[in-house]
Amino acid sequence: MSIQKKILSMTIGPVVLLGLLSIFFMLTTVRSSMMEEIEEGLKGTAAATLAAYDQNTGDYMESS
């Protein structure tokens, strides 16, 4: 194996490893942030719906 191929193989390995690690870290961070954002949005929607129902008295029925 020539010196160029040895140097190339020694440099590509760590770059690929760092790339894979950064992709894995980014995906887990984005996923957890997205889940938190969705949960907060759903909590806000539920609170707004409950407040809307509390403003008007009476019985509510589900229509088909």
C-alpha positions as CSV (number, residue, x, y, z in Angstrom):
1,M,0.0,0.0,0.0
2,S,1.4,3.4,-1.0
3,I,1.9,6.2,1.5
4,Q,-0.9,8.2,-0.1
5,K,-3.4,5.4,0.5
6,K,-2.3,5.0,4.1
7,I,-2.7,8.7,4.8
8,L,-6.0,8.8,3.1
9,S,-7.3,5.8,5.0
10,M,-6.1,7.2,8.3
11,T,-7.9,10.5,7.7
12,I,-11.2,9.2,6.3
13,G,-11.9,7.0,9.2
14,P,-12.0,9.7,11.9
15,V,-14.0,12.0,9.6
16,V,-16.6,9.4,9.0
17,L,-16.8,8.5,12.7
18,L,-17.2,12.2,13.7
19,G,-19.8,12.6,11.0
20,L,-21.9,9.7,12.2
21,L,-21.6,10.8,15.8
22,S,-22.7,14.3,15.0
23,I,-25.7,13.0,13.0
24,F,-26.7,10.7,15.8
25,F,-26.4,13.6,18.4
26,M,-28.3,16.0,16.1
27,L,-31.2,13.5,15.5
28,T,-31.7,12.7,19.2
29,T,-31.5,16.4,20.2
30,V,-33.9,17.5,17.4
31,R,-36.3,14.6,18.3
32,S,-36.5,15.5,22.0
33,S,-36.9,19.2,21.2
34,M,-39.7,18.5,18.8
35,M,-41.5,16.2,21.2
36,E,-41.3,18.9,23.9
37,E,-42.6,21.5,21.5
38,I,-45.5,19.3,20.4
39,E,-46.5,18.5,24.0
40,E,-46.5,22.2,25.0
41,G,-48.7,23.0,22.0
42,L,-51.1,20.2,22.8
43,K,-51.3,21.4,26.4
44,G,-52.1,24.9,25.3
45,T,-54.8,23.6,22.9
46,A,-56.4,21.5,25.7
47,A,-56.4,24.5,28.1
48,A,-58.0,26.7,25.4
49,T,-60.6,24.1,24.7
50,L,-61.4,23.7,28.4
51,A,-61.7,27.4,28.9
52,A,-64.0,27.7,25.9
53,Y,-66.3,25.0,27.3
54,D,-66.2,26.6,30.8
55,Q,-67.4,30.0,29.4
56,N,-70.8,28.6,28.3
57,T,-73.1,26.8,30.6
58,G,-75.1,23.8,29.6
59,D,-74.7,20.2,28.6
60,Y,-72.6,19.3,25.6
61,M,-73.3,16.3,23.4
62,E,-71.2,14.7,20.7
63,S,-73.0,14.7,17.4
64,S,-72.3,12.0,14.8
